[in-house]
Amino acid sequence: MKKYLLASVAGVAAMAMSGAAMAEIVIATAGPMTGQYASFGAQMKAGAEQAVADIKLLAV
């Protein structure tokens, strides 16, 4: 009986100490930022930023 109690306490302690892993990831987009096609580059950048924001909301 003591072995089961000790094992369950150890399991709960291990789960309590393990948190969500956080990492810094760099995301880049390649596109036109100047010139006649700059609007497409701005849209690509805004889309990437929105995707990151959406993923952050799902992770919480």
Secondary structure, DSSP 8 states (H G I E B T S, - for coil): -HHHHHHHHHHHHHHHH----------------SSTTHHHHHHHHHHHHHHHHHHHHHH-
